[in-house]
Amino acid sequence: MKYCIKLALSGIILFLIFRQIDIQVALHAVRKLPLYIPISVVFLLICGTSLAAYRWSLIMKSLGCRQPLSFYLMSYYKGCFFNQGLPTSIGGDALRILDCSRILDNKEDAFYGTFIDRIIGLSGLLLLNLFALLFNMELLPVQISTLLILLTLCLLIALISLFFLRNVNILKRLKFLAYIPRLSQRYRDVYATPVAILNQLSLSIFIHLITMFSFYMLGNGLGLEFDLAVYITLVPPVLLLTILPISLAGWGIRESAMIGFFLLIGADKSLVLLFSIIFGLLLLISSLPGFAIFLFQKRHI
């Protein structure tokens, strides 16, 4: 029932948005889009996903899950594909946890490793967006820029604080919060040295730069001719909103937020909606290797 509600919500939001756009403008933009741009975007997304799988492998190996890189690539791609059909944009993480739990003696570490991977990925996105907001304060109204900076800083502080919760005794005594100190300890195990933190944080920022460049390529191909810095400033908050478990894989939420932010800088609503939908479809295409891997493994179980 919850799945159906979220599917219906995504459909209703998209329907309401479609009623307000000029279809002719959108179709004209599609006809003018060079074929090499969507192909390049899919290639960039695949590169980003592969690097993210490599980052996850480093984390899991620190927790004792010493599998070849191919294991993490296959598991990560499966998760990416199922992210496209589940509520929120992180629903497929359960598949990654399941894959690792079959190997690890401590099943909890499968969850912790996947959760830490999400944390370091989110940290990279927040840092990238924070620098973009600080250097482009004039892009958005002052109130909105200030609010986004404050929210970004709060999220970063919350992620950093996780590093120090392993010694909070009151959390250890509360049964429903006892997992937090254990998660904090695993977090400390993975990032025991500044070099480990710097390496993975740099990798996360680079992965998000690849994603932002793919947004930039597609947007400019459709007529949204803005600098890369504009996409780095506006797109990350949209991606964060797709994590909210209120729609199917972020559909509808992504389009609404994208239109809301880009309208603030004078973009055409029809082009922004088209841009968001095409990117969502290309994201789905780039995750299709995960579906093929899932079918192959299912036949060989």
N, C-alpha and C positions, 0 to 999 in steps of 0.2 A: 504493500500500500504506500509506504514512504517513497519507494522508487517511482511508482506511478505519479505520485504527487509532484515530485521533483521534475519528472519528465514533462508533466503537464505545465508546470511553472515555466520551464525553459521555453516550451512551445508558445505559451501565452505572451511571454515577454517579447519573443521574436516576432510574433504576429502583430503586436502593438507597435513595435518599431517599424516593421515593414509598411504599415499603413501610413507612416509619416515620411516616406522617402520617395524620391523620383526614380522609378525603375529604369527609365530611359537613360538617365545619367549613369546609372550603375552598369547597364548593358554596354553603353558606349565605352566605359572605362575597361570593361572586360575584353572587348574586341581590340582595344589598343594595347593590351598587356602583352609584351613579348614573351614567347614561350620559354625562353632561357631563364626568366626570372623565377617562375614557380619551381622549375627544375633545380635552380641554384638554391632556392630556399629549402627545398626538401633535403638537398645534399648538406647544407649547413646544419639543419636540424638533426640529421643523422650523425654528423660529426659531434655536435654538442651532446647528444645522447650517449655516444660511445665514450666521450671523455667523462661524462657523469658516471657511467658504469665503472670506469677505471678508478675514479675517486672513491666510489663506494667499495671497490675491491680493496683499496688501501685501508679503509676503516675496518672492514670485516677481518682482514688478515691481522690487524692489531688486536682483534678480539679472539683470534684462534681459528678462524674459518679460512684455512689455507687452500683455496681452490684455484684452479687456473683462471686466467682472465676471461676465457670463453664462457665459463660458468656464470660469471657476473654479467657479461654482455647479454647472454640469453635471458637470464632472469630479469635484468633491467628492462630489456625490450618488451618482455611479456607484461611487466608492470605498466610500461608506458602505453601499450595498446589497451589494457583494461582501464587505464585512467580515462580513456576517451568514452567509455560507456558506463562509468560508475559515478555516483554522486561525488562532488568535489573533483579537483584535478589531482588528487593523491590517493584515490581509492585502490589503485593497482599495487600500492605498497604492500598490501596483505600477501600478494603472491610472492614478493621478494622475501618477506619474513618466513613464509612457508617453505620456500626453497632452502633457506639457510638453516631453519630449524631441523630439517632432516639430516643435517650434517653435524651441527654443534651438539655437544653434550649438554651444555647449559642453554636450554631453549630460549631463555630470556634474552640472551645476547643477540639472537636473530632480530628481535624487536629493537633492542638498544642500538645496534649497528645501523639499522635502517632509519631509525629516528635521528641519530646523530648525523647521518648523511643528509637528511632533510634540513637539519639545523645549520650545517655548514653551507649548504646550498642557499638557504634563506639568508644567511649572514652575508654571503657574497652579493646577493641581489640588493639587500638593504644598503650595504656600503656603496655599491655602484650608484644606486638611486640617490643616496644622501649627497654624494659629491656632485651629481648632476643638478640636484635641487639647489645646492649652495652656489654653484657657478651659473645658474640660470634663474635667479630669483625674480627677474623681470618678466619671465615667460608667462607666469600665472599671476592672478591677483594675489596681493601680499598676504591676505588672510588664508588663502588656500595653500600657498607655498609654506607659510609658517606652520600651519596645521600638519601638513605632510612631513615636514622636517621633525616636528615634535613627536609625531606618531612613529616615524622611522627610528628616532633616537630611543624612544621607549621600548620598541621591539628589540633593538640591539642590546639595550641594558638588560632586558629580560633574558635574552639568549646568553649573555655573558654571565649573568648571575647563576645560571645553571651549573657553571664551573665550580661554584663554591658551596653548593647545597649538600654535598656529600657528608659534611660534618655537622649538619643541623639535627640534633638528637630528637627534637620533637617530631620531625617528619618520620623518623625511624619507628617511633612508638605508635603512630597512627596507621592502622592497617591499610586504609585506602590511599595513603600517600607514601607508603614505605618504599614503593618502587622508585621514587624521585631521587633519594640518596644513592641508590644503586645505579641509576641512569647517570647521575652526576659523577660517580666513580668511574664508570666506563668512559664517560666524556674525558675525564682526566687521564685515563689510561691511553686513549687514542691520541690526545694532544698533550703528551707529557713534556714536550720541548717546544720552544718558540719556533724552531725550524719546521716542525710538523704542522703547527698552526699556520705559519706563513705559506708553506707549500700548498696546503689544501685550500686555504682562503684565496690564494692567487689563482689556483685552478678553477675555483668556483666563479670568481669574477670573470675570468677568461671565457668560461662556458656561457655566462650570461651576456657577455659582449657579443659572442657569436649569435645568440638568440636575438639580441637587439639589432644586430646588423641585418639579420634576416627580415625583421620587421621593417627596417629602414629600406631595404631593397624592394620589398613588396609594396610598401606604401608609396614610394616614389614612382614605381612602375604603374600604379593606379592613379597617379595625379596628386597624391598628398606629398608635395615636394617640400619637405622640411629637413633640417640638418639632423645628423645622427644624434646629436645632443638632445634634440627635442624628443626623440623616441626613447632615449635613455631616461629622460625626465618623466614622461607621461605613461609609458607602458608598464613599468614595474608595479605601481599601485594597482593597475588593472589585474595583473597576474596574481597579486596577493588576494584580491577579492574573489578570484575563481576558486580559492581554497575553501571558501565558506560552503558548508554542506546544504545549500538551498536550491541547487539546480543540478542538472545532469552534465557532469564534466565541465562545469562553468559556462555552458552555452546559455545565452541570454544575459547572464550577469556580465560576461566579458564584453558583449556587444553594447550593452547599456553603459557600462563604465567607459569603454573606449569612446563612444559618442560624447558622453558627458565631458571627458577631459579634452578631447580634440576640438569640440565646439568652443571651448574657452580661448583657443588660439585662432579661431576663424575658419576651421576646416569645414568642408561640405559634408553634411550629415549622411547623404547617400553613399559617398565615397568611403566614409569611415565605417559604415555598416558593412559594405562590400569587402573592405580591407580586413575587418575582423572575421567575417565568415570564411573568406578564402584562406586566411591564415589558419583558422580552425580545421578546415578540410585538409590543408597541407600538413598540419600537425598529425592528423589521423593517418594520412598516407605514409608519413615518415615512421609511424609506429607499426605499420603492417608487418615488418619482419617479426615483430613480437607475436602476432597472430599465427604466422607460419611456424614459428618455433613451438608455440603452444600446441598446435595440431600435430606436429611431428613428435613431440615428447609424449603426447596423449596416446598416440598409436603404439609407442614403444614402452609404455608402462606395463 
